[in-house]
Amino acid sequence: MPAGSLQLLAQGAIVSLLLAASAIVGGTLLAIVLAVMAFSRLAAVRAGYRVYVYVVRGTPLLVLALLLFYALPALDLRTGPYIAGTLVLIIYTAALFAEVFRGGVLAIPRPQWESARSLGLPPLAMFRKVVAPLVTRYTLPPYVNVCVMTVKASSVLSIISVWELTLAAREIIERTFAVFTVLGLAAAFYFVMCFGIDRLGRRLERHLALRGFAGERA
């Protein structure tokens, strides 16, 4: 395998990581909005949340990528594959993050809500002092898991010509025919990225545990 192939794989890994990071940030922000919708007093808003989550989670990411990639030009929205790919990941991860956040809110014990209400805390103070710390504690492990999934899901974007780690590996294989070597190295890059995110998440859990925000995983 040519010496430059490892550098190309490293560059592809960086692109994959940047795509995942953009999706995690955008997906988290959208998920917060969706989680608020999940607890709305309006039935239509709650129904909109359920439809979004069911449709996105029930549709393969590959199909979502193809749909959005071809739908945007059809709507006269000229975007490149990178923007379309990032939007696909944001839409997908938002549905997963929203369910994580919703589960975190539902996991708050009823006495905690009753205690906060008995103290007469305003909504913003209740969110800051009660909801945020407890939701952080309950949701951090699954949140990190979704972040890891997002890195691996970025490989699907190669189908819409997003040059990232998987597409870089495919191009090298077409030139060198070193299938097992190249795919093994690509898998190693994915493992390092995912393992790094998992370790970072566990370190954050320990840090928050010291501050009384979150419990450590076993």
HUHUZI-V689309 format. One record per residue. N is the residue number from 1. SS is DSSP state (h for helix, s for strand, l for the rest). Layout:
# HUHUZI-V689309
N:SS / N:SS
This chain:
# HUHUZI-V689309
1:l / 2:l / 3:h / 4:h / 5:h / 6:h / 7:h / 8:h / 9:h / 10:h / 11:h / 12:h / 13:h / 14:h / 15:h / 16:h / 17:h / 18:h / 19:h / 20:h / 21:h / 22:h / 23:h / 24:h / 25:h / 26:h / 27:h / 28:h / 29:h / 30:h / 31:h / 32:h / 33:h / 34:h / 35:h / 36:h / 37:h / 38:h / 39:l / 40:l / 41:l / 42:l / 43:h / 44:h / 45:h / 46:h / 47:h / 48:h / 49:h / 50:h / 51:h / 52:h / 53:h / 54:h / 55:h / 56:h / 57:h / 58:h / 59:l / 60:l / 61:h / 62:h / 63:h / 64:h / 65:h / 66:h / 67:h / 68:h / 69:h / 70:h / 71:h / 72:h / 73:h / 74:h / 75:l / 76:l / 77:l / 78:l / 79:l / 80:l / 81:h / 82:h / 83:h / 84:h / 85:h / 86:h / 87:h / 88:h / 89:h / 90:h / 91:h / 92:h / 93:h / 94:h / 95:h / 96:h / 97:h / 98:h / 99:h / 100:h / 101:h / 102:h / 103:h / 104:h / 105:h / 106:h / 107:l / 108:l / 109:l / 110:h / 111:h / 112:h / 113:h / 114:h / 115:h / 116:h / 117:h / 118:h / 119:l / 120:l / 121:l / 122:l / 123:h / 124:h / 125:h / 126:h / 127:h / 128:h / 129:h / 130:h / 131:h / 132:h / 133:h / 134:h / 135:h / 136:h / 137:h / 138:h / 139:h / 140:h / 141:h / 142:h / 143:h / 144:h / 145:h / 146:h / 147:h / 148:h / 149:h / 150:h / 151:h / 152:h / 153:h / 154:h / 155:h / 156:h / 157:h / 158:h / 159:h / 160:h / 161:l / 162:l / 163:l / 164:l / 165:h / 166:h / 167:h / 168:h / 169:h / 170:h / 171:h / 172:h / 173:h / 174:h / 175:h / 176:h / 177:l / 178:l / 179:h / 180:h / 181:h / 182:h / 183:h / 184:h / 185:h / 186:h / 187:h / 188:h / 189:h / 190:h / 191:h / 192:h / 193:h / 194:h / 195:h / 196:h / 197:h / 198:h / 199:h / 200:h / 201:h / 202:h / 203:h / 204:h / 205:h / 206:h / 207:h / 208:h / 209:h / 210:h / 211:l / 212:l / 213:l / 214:l / 215:l / 216:l / 217:l / 218:l
